[in-house]
Amino acid sequence: MADPKPLMAKSSGTDHLDAAVQSALRTLDAGVNGVSAISLALRGSLGQAFTEAVEIIRQAKGRVIVTGLGKSGHVARKIAATLASTGTPAFFVHAAEASHGDLGMITPDDVIVALSWSGEQPEMKNLVNYSKRFAIPMIAVTSNAASPLGEAAQIVLELPKAREACPHNLAPTTSSLMQAAIGDALAIALLEGRGFTALEFANFHPGGKLGAMLKFVRDIMHTGDAIPIKPLGTKMSDALVEMSAKGFGCVCIVDDSGEIAGIITDGDLRRQMRPDLMTALVEDVMTKNPRTIAPGMLASEIMRESVTASKPAVMMLIVAESRRPVGIVHVHDVLRAGVA
């Protein structure tokens, strides 16, 4: 009788996973090496060209036209979007479509940023000629300064040559990451150079999670009759009614001129509990000089102010202008707005 066939060991599924993870690690390592090479180059010859590129974009009266083909084109779209969202007017023009009418989008006041790893795409020829004809500054982002694109450009950001993560060294992977990295570096250098603020950033990002994080205090605060307020000289019994009616667990105390004199919170009531508490005056119980926040501050600051390290955490803040209460905001309002 023939020997039975040996049983095949069952695969645990980890062999495939291990191979995939190893591949991922090789890809990431290649990307890290590429970005590190840019960082090193910026400390040398690339640094001067980068500074000149930032300056020429900063001085441009028009917009930044970012262009490219293939994977470079996809990266160029992302760079244009990042520039535009951080205060540098920019848009993408496809290098091939430019020859079919889209050159009309580009004006002499603009700056062209052209991406091509090899710098040898023939489809860019008409766009290059157009930039020369109308003296439109061109910044080339390429790995070959001696290429037709590099030689035609006013400034060349020559990226270090790096091996693609693709085992055949063909599919744009590391090179695309490096292009995106230098694009981000340009955008942030321009942002910091012009002092672009978070409030300006909010103008371009009203939607999504970023939009929520960039809401102002005035956008989420409670106003008018919703604010629990009582003047100095009020009996605590009346102040307690106001606290209960408004539901914020506090009451703002104002002086004769309407400026904030103090605040009474649930915590103050517990600390001041005594037989004559209801007949006492609010000034005998209140906490003076309470924390406030301005309506023009970002709502994200509410969380920071509510947990200031040097003071006890609070759940609500009075919104004030010139020491006068104009609103009240609760930590729960921040959470409902999606800010935190």
C-alpha positions as CSV (number, residue, x, y, z in Angstrom):
1,M,0.0,0.0,0.0
2,A,1.3,3.3,-1.0
3,D,2.2,5.8,1.7
4,P,-0.4,8.4,2.2
5,K,0.4,11.9,0.9
6,P,2.0,14.0,3.6
7,L,-0.4,16.5,5.1
8,M,0.2,20.1,4.1
9,A,0.8,22.5,7.0
10,K,-2.1,24.9,7.3
11,S,-1.3,28.5,6.7
12,S,-1.9,30.8,9.6
13,G,-2.3,33.7,7.3
14,T,0.7,35.4,8.8
15,D,3.0,34.6,6.0
16,H,1.1,36.9,3.6
17,L,0.8,39.5,6.2
18,D,4.4,39.4,7.0
19,A,5.3,39.8,3.4
20,A,2.9,42.8,3.0
21,V,4.3,44.5,6.1
22,Q,7.8,44.0,5.0
23,S,6.9,45.5,1.6
24,A,5.2,48.4,3.4
25,L,8.3,49.0,5.5
26,R,10.6,49.0,2.5
27,T,8.3,51.6,0.8
28,L,8.2,53.8,3.9
29,D,12.0,53.5,4.3
30,A,12.5,54.6,0.7
31,G,10.2,57.6,1.3
32,V,12.0,58.5,4.5
33,N,15.3,58.4,2.7
34,G,14.0,60.6,-0.1
35,V,12.7,63.3,2.2
36,S,15.8,63.1,4.3
37,A,17.8,63.7,1.2
38,I,15.8,66.9,0.5
39,S,16.4,68.0,4.1
40,L,20.1,67.6,3.6
41,A,20.1,69.3,0.2
42,L,18.3,72.3,1.7
43,R,21.3,72.8,3.9
44,G,23.4,73.1,0.8
45,S,22.8,74.3,-2.8
46,L,19.1,73.7,-2.8
47,G,18.6,76.1,0.1
48,Q,19.5,79.2,-2.0
49,A,17.2,78.2,-4.8
50,F,14.4,77.5,-2.3
51,T,14.8,81.0,-0.8
52,E,14.7,82.6,-4.2
53,A,11.6,80.6,-5.1
54,V,9.8,81.7,-2.0
55,E,10.8,85.3,-2.7
56,I,9.6,85.3,-6.3
57,I,6.3,83.8,-5.3
58,R,5.9,86.3,-2.5
59,Q,6.4,89.2,-4.8
60,A,4.2,88.0,-7.5
61,K,1.2,90.2,-8.2
62,G,-0.8,87.3,-9.7
63,R,-1.2,83.7,-8.7
64,V,0.9,80.6,-8.6
65,I,0.2,78.3,-11.5
66,V,1.2,74.7,-10.6
67,T,1.5,72.3,-13.5
68,G,2.6,68.8,-14.3
69,L,1.8,65.6,-16.0
70,G,1.0,62.0,-14.8
71,K,1.8,61.5,-11.2
72,S,3.6,64.8,-11.1
73,G,0.3,66.3,-12.2
74,H,-1.6,64.7,-9.3
75,V,1.0,66.1,-6.9
76,A,0.8,69.5,-8.5
77,R,-3.0,69.6,-7.9
78,K,-2.3,68.9,-4.2
79,I,0.4,71.6,-4.0
80,A,-1.9,74.2,-5.6
81,A,-4.7,73.3,-3.1
82,T,-2.3,73.6,-0.2
83,L,-1.0,77.0,-1.4
84,A,-4.4,78.3,-1.9
85,S,-5.7,77.2,1.5
86,T,-2.7,78.8,3.2
87,G,-3.0,82.3,1.7
88,T,-1.1,82.0,-1.6
89,P,-3.6,82.2,-4.5
90,A,-2.9,79.3,-6.7
91,F,-4.5,76.8,-9.1
92,F,-3.6,73.8,-11.2
93,V,-3.2,73.8,-15.0
94,H,-2.6,70.5,-16.7
95,A,0.5,70.8,-18.8
96,A,-1.0,69.0,-21.8
97,E,-4.4,70.8,-21.7
98,A,-2.5,74.1,-21.6
99,S,-1.7,73.6,-25.3
100,H,-5.5,73.4,-26.0
101,G,-6.6,76.8,-24.6
102,D,-5.7,76.6,-20.9
103,L,-2.7,78.9,-21.5
104,G,-5.3,81.6,-21.4
105,M,-5.5,81.1,-17.7
106,I,-2.0,82.2,-17.2
107,T,-1.2,86.0,-17.0
108,P,2.2,87.9,-17.0
109,D,1.6,88.6,-13.3
110,D,1.7,84.9,-12.4
111,V,4.4,82.5,-11.4
112,I,4.6,79.0,-12.8
113,V,5.7,76.1,-10.7
114,A,6.3,73.1,-13.1
115,L,6.8,69.6,-11.7
116,S,8.6,66.9,-13.7
117,W,10.9,64.4,-12.2
118,S,12.8,63.9,-15.4
119,G,12.2,67.4,-16.8
120,E,11.9,65.9,-20.3
121,Q,8.1,65.7,-21.0
122,P,7.6,67.0,-24.5
123,E,4.0,68.0,-23.6
124,M,5.4,70.9,-21.5
125,K,7.2,72.5,-24.5
126,N,4.3,74.9,-25.4
127,L,3.8,75.9,-21.8
128,V,7.6,76.6,-21.5
129,N,7.6,78.6,-24.7
130,Y,4.6,80.6,-23.4
131,S,6.3,81.5,-20.2
132,K,9.3,82.7,-22.2
133,R,7.2,84.7,-24.6
134,F,5.4,86.6,-21.9
135,A,8.3,86.7,-19.4
136,I,6.4,84.7,-16.8
137,P,8.8,83.4,-14.1
138,M,9.0,79.7,-14.0
139,I,10.2,77.5,-11.1
140,A,11.1,74.0,-12.1
141,V,10.8,71.1,-9.5
142,T,12.8,68.3,-11.1
143,S,15.6,65.9,-10.4
144,N,17.5,67.0,-13.5
145,A,18.6,70.6,-13.7
146,A,20.2,69.9,-17.1
147,S,16.9,68.8,-18.6
148,P,14.9,71.0,-21.0
149,L,12.6,72.1,-18.3
150,G,15.5,72.8,-15.9
151,E,17.4,74.9,-18.5
152,A,14.2,76.9,-19.4
153,A,13.3,77.7,-15.8
154,Q,14.3,80.9,-14.0
155,I,14.8,78.9,-10.7
156,V,15.4,75.2,-10.4
157,L,14.5,73.3,-7.3
158,E,16.7,70.2,-8.1
159,L,15.6,67.4,-5.9
160,P,18.1,64.7,-5.1
161,K,17.8,61.6,-7.2
162,A,16.4,58.7,-5.2
163,R,15.4,55.2,-6.0
164,E,11.7,54.5,-6.2
165,A,10.1,52.2,-3.7
166,C,8.9,50.1,-6.7
167,P,11.2,47.1,-7.0
168,H,11.6,47.9,-10.7
169,N,12.5,51.5,-9.9
170,L,9.7,52.5,-12.3
171,A,6.5,53.5,-10.6
172,P,6.6,57.0,-9.2
173,T,6.5,56.5,-5.4
174,T,9.5,58.0,-3.6
175,S,9.7,60.7,-6.2
176,S,6.0,61.7,-5.8
177,L,6.5,61.9,-2.0
178,M,9.5,64.1,-2.5
179,Q,7.6,66.5,-4.8
180,A,4.8,66.7,-2.3
181,A,7.2,67.4,0.5
182,I,9.0,70.3,-1.3
183,G,5.5,71.7,-2.2
184,D,4.5,71.6,1.5
185,A,7.8,73.2,2.4
186,L,7.1,76.1,0.0
187,A,3.5,76.6,1.2
188,I,4.5,76.7,4.9
189,A,7.5,79.0,4.2
190,L,5.2,81.4,2.4
191,L,2.6,81.1,5.2
192,E,5.1,81.9,7.9
193,G,6.7,84.6,5.9
194,R,3.5,86.6,5.6
195,G,2.4,85.9,9.1
196,F,-0.8,84.0,8.0
197,T,-2.9,83.6,11.1
198,A,-5.4,80.9,12.2
199,L,-8.2,83.5,11.8
200,E,-7.2,84.0,8.2
201,F,-7.0,80.2,7.8
202,A,-10.6,80.0,9.0
203,N,-11.8,82.2,6.1
204,F,-10.7,79.4,3.6
205,H,-11.9,76.4,5.7
206,P,-15.5,77.0,6.9
207,G,-16.5,73.3,6.4
208,G,-15.6,69.9,7.9
209,K,-13.5,69.3,11.0
210,L,-11.2,72.2,10.2
211,G,-14.2,74.5,9.9
212,A,-15.4,73.4,13.3
213,M,-12.1,73.9,14.9
214,L,-11.9,77.4,13.4
215,K,-15.3,78.6,14.7
216,F,-15.2,81.7,16.8
217,V,-16.5,82.0,20.3
218,R,-19.3,84.3,19.1
219,D,-20.5,81.5,16.8
220,I,-21.4,79.1,19.6
221,M,-22.0,81.4,22.7
222,H,-25.4,82.0,24.3
223,T,-26.5,85.6,24.3
224,G,-29.2,87.9,25.5
225,D,-31.7,86.6,28.1
226,A,-29.8,83.3,28.2
227,I,-27.0,84.8,30.1
228,P,-27.4,84.4,33.9
229,I,-26.8,87.9,35.3
230,K,-27.5,89.6,38.6
231,P,-26.2,93.0,40.0
232,L,-24.2,93.6,43.2
233,G,-26.5,93.8,46.2
234,T,-28.7,90.9,45.1
235,K,-29.7,88.4,47.7
236,M,-28.4,84.9,47.2
237,S,-31.9,83.6,47.2
238,D,-32.6,85.6,44.0
239,A,-29.2,84.7,42.5
240,L,-30.0,81.0,43.1
241,V,-33.3,81.3,41.2
242,E,-31.4,82.9,38.3
243,M,-28.8,80.1,38.3
244,S,-31.5,77.4,38.3
245,A,-33.6,79.1,35.6
246,K,-30.7,79.6,33.1
247,G,-29.2,76.1,33.7
248,F,-25.5,77.0,33.4
249,G,-24.7,76.3,37.0
250,C,-23.4,79.9,37.5
251,V,-24.5,83.5,37.6
252,C,-22.5,86.5,36.5
253,I,-22.4,89.4,38.9
254,V,-22.1,92.9,37.5
255,D,-21.5,96.3,39.1
256,D,-23.6,99.5,38.6
257,S,-21.8,100.2,35.2
258,G,-22.6,96.7,33.9
259,E,-19.0,95.5,34.1
260,I,-18.2,92.0,35.5
261,A,-17.6,92.1,39.2
262,G,-17.6,88.3,39.9
263,I,-19.2,85.0,39.4
264,I,-21.0,82.5,41.6
265,T,-20.9,78.9,40.6
266,D,-22.2,75.6,42.1
267,G,-18.7,75.2,43.6
268,D,-19.0,78.5,45.4
269,L,-22.4,77.5,46.9
270,R,-20.9,74.3,48.3
271,R,-17.9,76.1,49.7
272,Q,-20.0,78.8,51.3
273,M,-22.8,76.6,52.6
274,R,-24.1,78.0,55.9
275,P,-27.5,78.7,57.6
276,D,-27.7,82.3,56.4
277,L,-26.5,81.7,52.8
278,M,-29.9,82.5,51.2
279,T,-30.1,85.9,52.9
280,A,-26.4,86.8,52.2
281,L,-25.6,89.2,49.4
282,V,-23.9,88.0,46.2
283,E,-20.7,90.0,46.8
284,D,-20.2,88.0,50.0
285,V,-20.2,84.7,48.1
286,M,-18.9,85.4,44.6
287,T,-15.5,84.8,43.2
288,K,-14.0,88.1,42.1
289,N,-12.2,88.6,38.7
290,P,-13.5,85.4,37.0
291,R,-11.9,84.1,33.9
292,T,-13.5,85.4,30.7
293,I,-13.0,84.9,27.0
294,A,-13.4,87.3,24.1
295,P,-16.1,86.7,21.4
296,G,-13.5,87.1,18.6
297,M,-11.3,84.3,19.9
298,L,-11.3,80.8,18.3
299,A,-13.7,78.4,19.9
300,S,-10.8,76.0,20.4
301,E,-9.4,78.4,23.0
302,I,-12.4,77.7,25.2
303,M,-11.0,74.3,26.1
304,R,-7.6,75.7,26.8
305,E,-9.0,78.5,29.0
306,S,-11.3,76.1,30.9
307,V,-8.4,73.9,32.0
308,T,-5.7,76.5,32.7
309,A,-3.0,74.8,34.7
310,S,-2.7,77.5,37.3
311,K,-6.4,77.6,38.1
312,P,-9.2,75.0,38.8
313,A,-10.9,73.6,35.7
314,V,-14.3,75.2,34.9
315,M,-17.2,74.0,32.7
316,M,-18.3,77.4,31.5
317,L,-16.8,80.8,30.7
318,I,-18.3,84.3,30.5
319,V,-17.8,86.0,27.2
320,A,-16.8,89.6,27.7
321,E,-16.1,92.8,25.8
322,S,-14.6,95.7,27.7
323,R,-15.4,93.8,30.9
324,R,-19.1,93.6,30.0
325,P,-20.8,90.2,29.6
326,V,-22.0,89.6,26.1
327,G,-22.4,85.8,26.3
328,I,-21.8,82.6,28.0
329,V,-20.3,79.4,26.7
330,H,-20.2,75.9,28.2
331,V,-17.7,73.2,27.4
332,H,-20.6,71.1,26.1
333,D,-21.2,73.8,23.5
334,V,-17.6,73.2,22.2
335,L,-18.2,69.5,22.0
336,R,-21.5,69.8,20.2
337,A,-19.9,72.1,17.7
338,G,-17.3,69.5,16.9
339,V,-14.4,71.7,18.0
340,A,-12.9,69.2,20.4
